[in-house]
């Protein structure tokens, strides 16, 4: 009588651990394809140089190609729109500065929301969690 119960307990423990194990396996396979860094300025500028240095370090650390895509126009809003409309899978990231991430939203009416359409990197608290007091 103890053998079937013991087998049941082993199966139950395995079933409980299965979701955690699948998350770990999925997290370990994150960079399974190239990552794109969207630069909302022309090639050769300071933001582009920073993105290329960052992309090279990411390529070495992650073992995946990192593509730098310069999407210029409208003061950087076209490049940020591309990032805002990308799938939220972590393979398209944006780089910018105060002008693209703050001033554009103050000066112009944008077709994306600078606060709601962007998330920080995984593992860091989202601004939705942080209380504003």
C-alpha positions in Angstrom: 0.0 0.0 0.0 2.9 2.4 0.6 4.4 2.0 -2.8 1.4 3.5 -4.8 1.1 6.4 -2.3 4.8 7.1 -2.5 4.6 7.1 -6.3 1.6 9.5 -6.2 3.5 11.9 -3.9 6.5 11.8 -6.3 4.2 12.5 -9.3 2.4 15.3 -7.4 5.8 16.9 -6.4 6.9 16.7 -10.0 3.7 18.3 -11.3 4.0 21.2 -8.8 7.7 21.8 -9.9 6.9 21.6 -13.6 5.8 25.3 -14.1 8.9 26.6 -12.4 11.2 24.4 -14.4 9.6 25.4 -17.7 10.1 29.1 -16.8 13.8 28.5 -16.0 14.3 26.7 -19.3 12.5 29.5 -21.2 14.5 32.2 -19.5 17.8 30.4 -20.4 16.9 30.4 -24.1 16.0 34.1 -24.3 18.4 35.4 -27.0 17.5 32.8 -29.6 17.6 35.3 -32.4 19.2 38.7 -33.2 18.3 41.7 -31.0 17.6 45.0 -32.7 18.6 48.3 -31.1 16.6 51.2 -32.7 18.5 54.5 -32.7 16.2 57.4 -33.6 19.1 59.5 -34.9 21.3 59.4 -38.0 24.4 57.1 -38.1 27.6 58.6 -36.8 26.1 60.7 -34.0 26.8 60.3 -30.3 23.7 58.2 -29.7 24.6 55.9 -32.6 28.1 55.5 -31.3 26.8 54.6 -27.8 24.4 52.1 -29.3 27.1 50.4 -31.3 29.4 50.1 -28.4 26.5 48.8 -26.3 25.5 46.4 -29.0 29.0 45.0 -29.3 29.1 44.3 -25.6 25.7 42.7 -25.7 26.8 40.5 -28.6 29.8 39.3 -26.6 27.8 38.7 -23.5 24.7 37.1 -25.1 26.2 35.3 -28.0 23.7 36.6 -30.5 24.0 39.2 -33.2 22.9 42.7 -32.2 21.6 44.9 -35.1 21.7 48.7 -34.9 18.9 50.2 -36.9 18.9 54.0 -37.5 15.3 55.2 -38.0 15.5 58.9 -38.4 13.0 61.7 -38.8 10.6 63.9 -36.9 13.1 64.6 -34.1 13.3 60.9 -33.2 9.6 60.2 -32.9 9.6 57.8 -36.0 12.3 55.6 -34.4 10.4 55.6 -31.0 7.2 54.7 -32.8 8.9 51.7 -34.3 10.0 50.5 -30.8 6.5 51.2 -29.3 4.8 49.1 -32.0 7.3 46.2 -31.8 6.3 43.0 -30.1 7.0 43.2 -26.4 9.4 40.2 -26.5 12.7 41.9 -25.7 14.2 41.6 -29.1 13.6 45.2 -30.1 15.0 47.9 -27.7 15.3 51.6 -28.1 17.9 54.1 -27.1 17.5 57.8 -27.0 18.0 60.8 -24.7 16.0 63.5 -23.0 14.8 64.9 -26.3 13.3 61.7 -27.5 11.9 60.4 -24.2 10.6 63.6 -22.6 10.6 66.7 -24.8 8.8 65.1 -27.8 5.8 64.2 -25.6 5.7 67.8 -24.2 6.0 69.5 -27.6 4.1 67.3 -30.0 1.0 65.1 -30.0 2.4 61.6 -30.6 0.5 58.5 -31.7 2.1 56.5 -28.9 2.3 57.1 -25.2 5.7 57.7 -23.8 4.7 56.4 -20.4 2.4 53.5 -21.3 4.0 52.0 -24.4 7.5 51.4 -23.0 8.6 49.1 -20.2 11.9 48.8 -18.4 14.0 45.7 -18.9 12.8 42.4 -17.3 13.8 42.0 -13.7 13.4 45.7 -12.8 10.3 47.0 -11.2 7.8 48.6 -13.5 6.7 52.2 -12.9 3.2 50.8 -12.4 4.4 49.0 -9.2 6.1 52.1 -7.8 3.7 54.4 -6.0 3.7 58.1 -6.7 3.5 60.0 -3.5 
